[in-house]
Amino acid sequence: MSTHNVWTHKGTFLLAAVGSAVGLGNLWRFPYLTGENGGGAFILIYALTIFAVGIPILIAETMLGRASRRSPIMGMRFLIRTHKTSRAWESIGWLGAAAAFLILSFYSVIAGWAIHYTWQMLTGSLVGADAATIGAGFDALLASPGLLTLYHTLFIIASGLIVGLGIHRGIESGLRIMMPALFVILLVVLGYGIANGDFGAAASFLFTFNLADLSLEGWLQAMGQSFFTLSLGMGAIMAYGAYMSSEASLSRTAFAVAFVDTAVAMVAGLAIFSLVFGAGLDAGAGPGLMFVTLPLAFAEMPFGALIGGVFFILVLGAAISSSISLIEPVAAFLVERFDLTRPQAVFAMVVASWALGLLTVMSFNMWAEASPFHTLFGRSAFDFIELLTNIFMPLGGLLIALFAGWALTHSEAMKEMRTSETWFQVWRFLVRFVAPAAVAFVFLRTIPQVEGYLIPAVGALVIVGAFAAGRTFLAENSQQQ
Ligand code: PHE
């Protein structure tokens, strides 16, 4: 069994984690879910989960990766063996692999839309277009399964090639330039939105909240989004943590990742909603929100075709640096477990995810209104897969928190954290009690209402988790006697 090499530079993990975290989740998913859920209340739950639950779990997940120095599934096996705890904890790895596979399937389809808009911008075909024209163009894109599949295929091949050839670790130098550049263009769009849109309406939409406005599914989506945007609870961060240098600070890195990630989402949200309210567009437009508002700004602003073209290229860069972190944990597992070569492992993962992605493609056209999914689950395949990720990621995070909080001994966890005892206790309290309770609260409150048939499934998973936690607890206590 191989143990990993370690990234020699202390800041490499930070860059890789920011590359994973910042992506379509910030630019596309955050604004669209916020718009669908009426604004402020959604953001409140999202922000609360990032800080009280997300950051502690981010530390915990990195810790498990660094302590095991293996891919998530093999890493959990290793930790289970060395801590004599229940095999059930392996579910952390499996759940993560399942989530990665589901997320990649639709992530690649949406990233494909950015390929389309890169092309549209650079050819200048949208210069001077009005909102109606741009909206119609987007609808035409969605109506074409062939085009969507083409872009989806291109994106997933590019991601697979990067991981398969093992050059993703060389990509960090690119990120060092692309991430700040993306942020600068977002600021330019925000500036344009302030000058020409309705910034006041955007700010009050995003920052005044009334919790009673948030639907139950909105609660689940807000929590799911905070995990999604931090790449949390599915092994991506654990896989990167396996390469993290032992010197780098866990807590400082986690805060930095969460801060950068939230800043990008907020600037994107303010820019997009300034334009939405300024142009009288629909805030609840759904998954197309970013793709109908930003091109409108680029159509009107000076040098818009060029700025827009660069912007969408940077969006693609941010999406690729996230999608490779979805492939990495699964590929590393296949390599470690089945002795596949790296390219073979990546090929297997990517082909399976690509095929599943066709369901998302069809959710926007042939199967938009009626499909076997609508009959079975009352929603499209895309919506159903998103719902599953909103459940899998927090569930994975819950288990990670419990494992790091209860199975790792004080000295082990402290050795990783290397902070003052007070901070350590704060962190441990958060992962032992607060994070699990918060996730359980949202699950219990929402899932029974959202999808009745999911109760038995999630219930069973939670019982397995609780059982595993109980056995660990007993094992730990009996060791101490
Ligand atoms: N965090 C990424 C984004 O916001 C998505 C992602 C989720 C990437 C899970 C890896 C793992 O776009």
Boltz pocket constraint, residues with backbone or C-beta under 6 A from the ligand:
constraints:
  - pocket:
      binder: B
      contacts: [[A, 20], [A, 21], [A, 22], [A, 23], [A, 24], [A, 25], [A, 26], [A, 103], [A, 227], [A, 228], [A, 229], [A, 230], [A, 231], [A, 232], [A, 234], [A, 236], [A, 318], [A, 322], [A, 323], [A, 325], [A, 326]]
      max_distance: 6.0
